[in-house]
Amino acid sequence: MSTQAATAAARRGKITPERESELYEAVLRLLREGGYDAVTMEGVAARTKCGKATLYRQWGSKPQLVTAALAKQRCVFFSGIDTGSLAGDLREAAHLAATRRDHDAELMEAVSQAYVQYPDLREALRETVISPEVAALDTILKRAVERGEIDADNPAIGFVAPCFLGMLRVERLFEERFADASTMRAFVDSVLLPALRPTGRVEV
């Protein structure tokens, strides 16, 4: 845990879990209603009858509060996947991503523009939301290298996590082409696996 995350965790320990959940839900409602700019410490305080000073004491800033709320309501898509093969792992990751995509997409779209505009939010989201997903995918690839399914020097390895996460974002922009959950499975089978497998190997 980073120093920043540890400090935030220590601050949050001063309020009850029930109160914390109530505050997070207010943040998420504001995000859904109007996006990142609609979330203010004043607005959250008013909706929850909580002092604004308490919010600043517990989370320090709006980006930290928003990121904590987003992180609390989601789980890492790809954590714990281990089917015993690269193809199985990536296909399971595709299934899980497709299953959770619609649940998380609305909130992530609400902060996507702000992610570009606000460096503090970008840093917090990378640490709390994005980095765990990247680490989980990197673990899948590391195991595949150890099993001999991927050459350790295959340059495609470094592009898997960005492509996988990017695909989850792009799919909603091309709904006429990517209309169902089979899209992510097709992406794995037709793009990722061919790029990763050693020359001459055929996946089944």
Secondary structure, DSSP 8 states (H G I E B T S, - for coil): --HHHHHHHHHHTTS-HHHHHHHHHHHHHHHHHH-GGG--HHHHHHHHT--HHHHHHHHSSHHHHHHHHHHHT---TTTT---SSHHHHHHHHHHHHHHHHHHHHHHHHHHHHHHHH-HHHHHHHIIIIIHHHHHHHHHHHHHHHHHTSS-TT-TTHHHHHHHHHHHHHHGGGGTTT--STHHHHHHIIIIIHHHHS-TT----
